[in-house]
Amino acid sequence: MQNEGRTGLKSSALVLPALALVTLFLLAPLGLIARYSLDQFDPAKLMLGVFQLDNYAKAFGDPFYQRVLATTAQIAGLSTVIVVLLAFPVAYCISRVQTERIRSLLMILTILPLLLGNAVRSAAWMVVMGTKGVANSMLLGLSLVDEPLKILYTPTAVVIALVSVLLPYAIITMQSVIDSIPKSLEEAGQSLGYSPFRTVLSVVLPLAMPGVVAAAAICFALGMNAYATPVLIGGPKMQMMGPLVYEQIAKVSNWPFGSTLACILMAATVVLTVISTSYLTRRYF
């Protein structure tokens, strides 16, 4: 018993430094933002040091901010669905590659986009989707369109760019879970007369649902909080919560209202993620 108690104390001691860092650099700033959200903006003093709910009443009562939050959730949700549908086949193929050298190469190609910043990737998409960009040049050259398509600075462009940003996260998350599924289960399914495609849907996919759910939650949270992609790809008319929070804090210097929007964004992200995860957990587990 004494040895078990000492082991528990040692384990707790190892956790304390990480817990202190999380509290200092994550929980404390979040608590400070929550406090600022209850303050009142003053052009001269910035904040008056009061406690009130006027900022939340303004955010929830103004149709503009309601539309921005709804647009953010729609774009993040659509991007997440597309990413999950695209990532699962890729993750499965990487997981079932027999040659370790090819498998390593595919993993490097998957991780490589993460080494580039979102701003760099967004700039590349601007070159591709611009009026005189690569996509329109190809379409015009093939005589598929008579005039350049307006792709850039649209919600569609934002979804395309977000999908490219989120796809590596989903592939890596799903692939690690599929690796743990024995291939013998697929062989058993095929021995019962299942086609390879049906085996994947009936055997692999249900067992891989923890990875699918985790990937969807990660991608949705990142999509809700995206900043560089909506700003560069969506343009000034594309309003999403991330750029709006930055505008209120950095440009207008309205820290209380910017903090309010940040708290609403965090709460919406957590609530929608928990609801979707709970639904999928009850549905598949």
N, C-alpha and C positions, 0 to 999 in steps of 0.2 A: 504494500500500500504506500509506504514511504517513497519507494522508487517511482511509483506511478505519479505521486504528487510532485516529486522533483522534476520528472519528465514534463509534466504539465506546466510547471513554472518556467522551465527552460524554453518550452514552445511559446509560451506567452511572451517571454522576454525577446524572442526572435521576431515576434509580430509587432511589438511595440514601436520600433523605429519606423516601420512602414506605415503603421497607423498614425504616428505623429506627423509624418510627411503628408499623408492624405488629408489629415485634419488641417494642417497649416496651409497647404497650397491649393486645396480643393474645397473642403467644407467651409473654412473660414471665409474665403472670397464669396462663396455662394450665400452664406449668411449675411455678408455685408451687402450684397446685391438685394437680398430680400428686405433688408432694413432700408436701403435707399429707395426701394419701390414704394414705401409708405411715407416718404418725405414729400416736400413741396418744392417745386422749382421757383427760383427767384433770379432774375437776370443779373442782379448785383452780387448776391451772396451764393448763388448756385443752389444751395439747399438751406432751408430754414430750421431743420432739426425737429420737425413735428411728426406726428403719427396720424395718418389719415388714409382713406380709401379712394380719394378723388381720382387718382391715376388709374386705378382699376375700373372705376365707373366710366371714365373717359374711353379706356381701351375697349371695354365690352359694349359700351353704348354707341360708339361711333361705327357706322356701317363700313367706313373705309378700312379700319383695322380688322373688322370681321371678315371682309373680303380677302385681305392680305393673309390672315391666318388660314382661311379656307383654301386659298390658292396654294399656299405653302404645303398644307396637308395633302392636297390633291396631287401636286407634282411629286412630292416625296413618296406617296403611296403608289402612284403609277410607275415611277422609276424603280421602286422596290420590287413590284410584281415582275417587271421586265427583267430586272437583274436576276431574280430567283429562277425564272424560266430559262434564261441564257446560261446561268452559272452551273446549274445541276448537271447538264450533259457534259460540260467541260470538266467539271470536278470528277465525274464518274470516269471519263476517259483517262484522265491523268492518274487516277487511283488504280485503274486496271491495266496500265501499261506494264508490259513484262520486263522491258529493258530498263535497267536503272539509269543508264546514261540519258536515254530519251526522256525519262520521267524527270530527271534533274533539270534537263534543258527546258522542259515545259513549265516547270515550277519557276525557273529563273525568268522566263518570258512573262509569266503571270505576275510576278512580284516587281518586275522592272518598271512598270508605270508608276508604282508607289514611290519610286526614287525621284520622280519629278513632282514639283509643286503644282497645286491646283491652278495657279495663275498661268504657269507655263502650258499646261494641258488645255486650259481655256483659250489661251492665245492661239494654240495650234488649231483648235476647233473654229476659231474666228477666221483663220486662213481657209479652212475647208468649206465653211458654210456661208461665207460672204457672197455678196452679189456677183463679184468677179472672182470668187473663190474656186477651189478645185472641183467641188461638186457641180456647180453651175457650168463651169467650163466643159466638164465631161458631158453633161446633159445637152448642152448646146452643140457640142462637137458631134454627138451621136444623133442630133436632130430629134431628140425626144421631147424638147420643149422649144417654143418659139421665142421666149424671153426669159431672163433669169428669174428663178423662184426666190421668194422672200423666205429664207430659212432662218437666218440670223436674227436675233432680237425677237424671238417668238417663244411661247411656252414649249413648243415641240423641240426647238433647239436646246432649251434648258434641260429637258428630259433626256435627250440624246447625250449631252455632255455629262449629266449626272450619272447616267448608266455607265459610261466609260470610266468614271471616277470610282464608282461603287463596285464594279464587277470584280476586281481582284480580291476585295475583302470577302465577297460571297464565295468565290471559288476556293480560297484558302480555307475558309470555315467549313464548307461542305466537304471538301476533299479529306480533311483530317478525320471527319466522322465516317465517311465511306471507307477509309482505310481499315477501320475497325470491324467492318462487316465481312465475315468469312466468305471466300469465293465458293466454298462448298455449298452454301445455301442457294446460290444461283444455279449451281450444277444440279442440286436437288430439284429445283423448280423446273429446269429444262428436262430433267428425266421424267417429270410428270406430264410432259407434253407442252409446256409453256414455250412460246417463242422468246427470243432474247429480249425483244421490246417489252413483252408482257411480264417477263421475269423481273426486269428493272422496275416496272411500275408496281407490281404486286409484291415483290420481295425486298428489293433494295430501297425503294422510296419510303415505305413505312418505317423501316429501320433507320433511315437517314433523316427522319423528320426532326430530331433534335438539332442537327446541323442546319437544316433548312430554316427552322424557327429562329435559331440564333443568328443566322445570316440575314434573315429578313428584319429582325429587330435592330441589328447593327446598321444595316443600310438605311432603314427608315429614320433612325436617329440622326445619322450623318446627312441624309437628304433634308430633313427638317431644319438643320442648323447650317446648311450650306451658305457660303458667302461669296467666294470668288466666282463661282460658276454663274449664279444669277446676275451678278453685277456685270461681268464681261460678256456673257452669252445672252442674257436677257435684256440688257440695255436699261436705260433710265426709266422706261415705262413699265418694266417688269418688276412688280413689287412683291418681295418675299420678306419673311420675318428677320432673317439674319442681317441683310443689308439695312433694314429699317432700324434695328437695334443700334447698329454702328452709326447710322446717320444721326439718331437722337443723341447719342453720347458724344461722338467725336466732332460732329459738325454743328449741331445746335447747342451742345453742352448741357442738354437737359438730362442730367443723370437720373433723377427720380423717374421720369417717364420711360427713359431707355431701360432702366432696371426693371420697371413694371413689364415692359414688353419682353424682356429677357426671361423673367419669371413665368410669364404666360407661355412662352415658347418652350421652356423646360417642362412645365407642367403638362402641356399638350403632348409633348413628345413622350413623356413617361406614361401618361394615361393611355394614349393610343397604342403604345408598345405593349403595355401590360394587358390591355384588352385583347389585342390580336394574339399575343402569346398564350393567354389563358384559353382563348377559343381553340387555337390549334392544339393546345395540350389536351383539352377535353375531347377534341375530335379524333386525335390520333394515338393517345396514350391511355 
